[in-house]
């Protein structure tokens, strides 16, 4: 007779330490099979050299190496989750499945289907909060409605955090409850249909002086003083709880950036229509020009506006873009070129190592003016003034545009004054 087991399903929580769902699975005292599924529904749309898949694979290897030292190993499957679960139900005597919440529309649909299948076989399905401090309806208005403006949300978030703090899960205490399995390596990256990327995941930096000075340095891309934790949070390689406990006493501005992440997550959860539509419906009336040739120049970083071009080249070359520059390039696409924010959002989704649907969508809609708590439509970033303020010595720009001030660098794709006036008129017409 097969041994009764529980399964823990890794998704956006690629770590063994301080993992909420894993902690509860191991506490159940039944042997726990650790599982990861390379989801064909997601991977089939990605380029075979997508760095993010390589990051996931590397993280899984590290998890597996640790599990081998305690007499277990990671089980990795490829395919559509619902089909994989049908196979697992046949292969094992599963009592319960544990995992952590996800909030994106596809993930919610996937989990509903899996839960329905498991319950039809008498298998319990337990999910837990793990990738945020507060989720869903934990920070809402007094009447129970979700916040759609950041500042009051942030204040209530901070007040609740001050009251309740945060609990770290000591998963290591229960590692002996992993299912004993013969050691073995997980499948190769090639087995998943992908190849090694030219890009690599940069290390993150959480040194005290970097956090303490964050407010003073965060807007200057040449300083390279951001912490680079985005991809690590995206894949759950580091714990949001451990991160918050580490930085909470240093700099309130840095903490507020982490709250922005959760603000956009709860917006996506409560208003899933933002994936396809403007948060403010009237903004879907904007008559975008959507010039494909101009979009191509924006993507390549050849618009003739140095801050925009340096940012896009940084993105293309590294999979990262400095946050201040992200605002400039996004505003330029929507306002100067009158190209639909969804085009830019999709390009970022392909390129960013720290891509997260909620933040990417929220920030693009903010830049376009169509989102919750967005800048007014008549605010149009002047890319030249942004250079004077945030890269006056052109250090950031020269690093990405060596041909600046030579005949090889293109003339500006559009006149700023003309573009600004046109954008304001087009937006005004759409909203009137």
N, C-alpha and C positions, 0 to 999 in steps of 0.2 A: 504493500500500500504506500502511496506517495506521502511524503512528509507534509503536513500543513504548514504553509508559510505566509508571510506578508510580503508585499513588494513596495519598495520606495521608488517612485518615478522622478528622476532628475529632469528638470527643464531649464528654467532661468535661475538656477541655484546651484551652480557647478562648484560646490565645495562640500567638505565633510563637517567642517566646524560651524557652530552656530547656525544650524539649518533647522527651521521650525518643523517642517513635515518629517524630516529624517529623525529628529529627536523623538517625535511622537511614535513613529514607526518602531524605532529601537526600544522605546519604553514599553511597548506592548509585550515584550519578552518572547514573542514568537520569532523564529528565524526570519531575517529580512533579506530578500534578494534585491540588490541595487541595480536599477535599470535606467538606460537612456535610449531614446528612440530618435534616430535621424529621420525627421518627418518629411516624407516625400512631397506632401502638399506644400511645404515651404521650400524645400531644396530644389524642386524641379524648376522653380522660377529664377534660380541664381546662376551666375556665371561659375564655371568650374574652377576658377581661380579666386573665388570669393574668400577674402582673408578671414572673414568672421567664422566661416566653417572650420578653417584651420585653427582659429583660436579655441573654438569649442572642442575640437579634436585633441589639441594639446592639453586642455583642462581635464578632459576625460582620461587621458593617459596618466596625468598626475594623480587623479582620484584612484585609478586602477592600481597604480604602484603602491599607494598607501594601503589599499584594501588587501593586496597580496601579502603585505607584511603582517596582517592580522588573520590570514587564512581564508580570505574571501577573494572575490574579484567582481569587476563591473561587467554586467551583461549589456551589450550594445546591439541594437537591432536597426535595420533600415526598412522603411516602407511607410504605408499609411497607418497611423496609430490604431484605427479601429480594426484593421486586419491583423496587425501585430498582437493586439490584445486577444483576438480570437485564437491565435496560435498559443499564446501564453496560457490561456485558460485550459487548453488541451494538454499542455506540457507539464503544468504544475497544479498542485492542489492549493489554490489561493483562497485565503480567508478574507484578507482585506488589502486594499491598495491605498497607499498614502502618497500625497504630493502637495505642492504649494500652489496657492491661487495664482492665476494669471488674469489679466483684465482686458486684454485686447479682444476684439469681436471674434476673430477666427479661433482664438484659444478657448473662449467661452463656449463656442459652438462645439469644438472638438471635445471639450470636457463633458458637455451634456451628453454627447453621443456615447462616449466611453462609459460614463456613469450608468447610462441606461442599459448598456450591454452587460456591465458587471452585475448590476442589481438583478437583471433577468437570470443570472446564474447564481444568485444568492451571495454575491461577493460585495463586501462593504467598500465604500469609496469615501475617503476622508481627505479634505484639503485644508490648508492652513495659510495664514498671512505670513509672508516672509520677505517680499522684495520692497516693502514700504514700512514706515513706522505706523502710519495711520491710513486706513483704506476705506473705500466705499462710503458708508454713512457714519464713519467715526468722527469726522469733522464736517459738520453741516450747520446751517443756520438754526436759530432757536426753534423755528417752526418745522424743522426737519428737511427743508429743501436744500439742494446742493449750492455751494457758493459758486458764483461765476466771476467774481472779482478777487484778485490775488490777495490784496492787503488784509481785508478782514479774515479771509481764510488763513493766512499766515499767522495773524494774531491769535486766532482761536487754536490753531495747531500748536503754536509755541506755549500757550497757556496750558493746554492739555499735557504737553510734554513735560513742562515744569512740575505739574501735579503728579503725573504717573511715572515719568521716567521710561525706561525701556529694559526689557529682560533679555539677557543673552542665554541661548540654549546650550547647555554643556553636553553636546552629543558624544564627546569622547568617553564619557563615563559608561556608555552602553555599547561600545564597539564590539564587544564579545557576542552581541546578538545578531551580527551579520551572519547570513547563511554561509556555512563552510563549503567552499568550492575549490576545485583544483586550480592552481595559479595558471594564468595564461594572459597573453597580450590581447588587447582589443584590436579590432580590425584596423587596417591602415587607412589613411586619408584617401588613398586611391580606391580602396574598396567601397567608399561612399560615393564615388563618382567625381571626386574633386582632386585638385593637384595643389602642390605647395605654392603659396603666394609669394610675390616679390615683396610685399609689405609685411611688417611684423608689428606685434602689439607693443607699444612703448611702455616702459615701466611707470608706475604711478609714484608720486612723491607727496608724502603727508608729513614732512618735517614741520616742526612747530613754527619756525620763522616764515615758512611759505604760507601757512594758514593765517598766522598773525598779521602778515602784511598783505593778505589777499585783496582787501578793499583798495589798497593803494596801487597795486600792481596789475590787477586783473584786466584792465582795459588796454594794456600796452602789449601788443602781440610780439614785439621784438624781444621782450624780457623773458618770454617762455617761463612764466612763473605760475601757471595753472597746475593743478594737481594730477591731471590726466586720469582721473578715476572713472570717467564715463563708461568705457568699455567693460571695466571690472564690475560696475554696478549693473550694466545691461545684461551680462551673462551670470550675475550672481557669484562671480569669482571671489569677491569680497562681500562681507555682510553689511547691509545698511545700518544694522544696529551697532555693530562694532565701530563703523565709521563715525556715526553720530556721537557715540560715547567718546571717541578719540578727539573730535574737533569741537565739541559743544562749548568748551570753556575758552576757546581761542578767539574766534572772530564771528560775530553775529551775521555778517554779510555772507560768509561761506555757508553757514547754517541755512540762511534764507534761500540760497541757491538750491540746496537739497529739498527745501519745502516747495520750490517751484516745480521740481520734478514730480512731487506727489500731487500738487495742485493739478497739473496737466493729466496725471493718471486718473484722478477722480472725475475730471471733465470728460475724458474718453469713456469712462465707465458709465457715467450718467447720461452722456449725450453722444452715443456711438455714431450718430449721423455725421459727426464732424469729419469722419474718415473720407467721406465723399463730398460733403457740402460745407458751405461756410457756416460758422457758428451763428453769425448774424445773417439771416436768409437774404436780406436786401442786397448783400454783397455778391450774391450769385447773379445779379443783374448787370454787373460790370461787363462792358464790351471789350474784352481782351483782344489785343492785336495778334498775339501768338505767332510772331514772325520766326519761322524755324531757323533761318540763317542767323538771326541775332541770338536765338537761344543757343545755337551751336558755338558761337563766339563766347557767350557767357560761360558755357560748360568748359571750354578750352582755356579760358583766362586770356582772351585776346580782345577785350572790349575797348582798350585804350584808357581805361580808368585804373590806375595802378593798385589801389587798395582792393578793388573788386578782383582784378586779375591775379594778384598775389594770393588772395584767399582761395580762389578756385584752383590755382596750381598747387597750393598746399594740400587741398582736399584730394586732388587727383594723384599727387605724389606720395601722400602719407596716410590717407584715410582719416585725416583729422583737419579741423579748421578752428582757429581761435574764436571764442564766443563773440567778441566785439566785431570781428570781421564777418561772422555769420549774419549778424544783423545788417551790416552794410551790403553784402552781396544779395541778401534776400530782398531788401528794400529796393535795390537797384533793378532786380529782375521784374518785380511787380510794378513799381512806380515809374522808373525810367523807361523800361522796355514794354510795359503793359503786357507782360506774359503771365498767364494764370499761375497763381502760387502752387497749384497742384503739380505743375511741371517741375518746378524747383524742388518741391517736397519729394517727388519721386526720384529725382537725381541724387539728392542727399541720401535717400533711403538706400540707393545702390552703393554709395561710396563711403558713408560714414562708418567707422569701426564702432562708434558708440551709438549707432542708430537705435532709437527707441520710438515706436510709433507715436506715443502720446506726446512726448516732448518735441519731436520733429514736427508733428502736425500743429501743436500749440504754438510753437515759435514761428512757423511759416504763416499761420493765420494772424499772429500778432503783427508780423512785418507787413502783411497785406492789408491790415486794418479790419479784416473780416472776423477775427477771433474774439473770444471773451477777453475783457480787460485790455483790448488792443489800443495802440496809439491811434490818435485821430487820423482820418484819412489824409488830411492836408499836411501832415508831417512827412516830409520827404527828405531823407538823409542826403546831404551833399557829400559825395565821396571825396572830393578834394579837401573840404574842411575836415573830414574825418582823418585824413592823412596828417594835416597840420596839427590836429589835437593828439592823435594817438600813435603816430609814427613819424614825428617831425624830422628825424635824422635819416629816414628811409631805410633803416636797417632791415626791417621785416620785408619791405618791398624789394630791396636789392637782392635779398637772399633767394627770392623766387623769380625775379625778373632781371636777370643779368644784362639783358639788352635794353634796359630803360635808357632813355635819352640817346638812342641810336636810331638810324633809319629803319632798323628791323622791328622797332616797337610801333604798333599801329596807332593811327590817329583815333581820338575818341569816337565811339560808335554813334554818339548822339550828343547834342548840346544840352548841358544840365538845365539851363534856364527854360529852354523850350520843353524839355521832358517834364520838368516840375509843373509847369503851367498846364500842359496837356493832361497829366495825371490827375491834377485837381479837378479839371473840367470833366474828364471821363467819369471819375468817381462821383462828382456832384450830380452829373446827369443820371447816373445809375441809382443814386440814393434819394433823388427828389421825387 
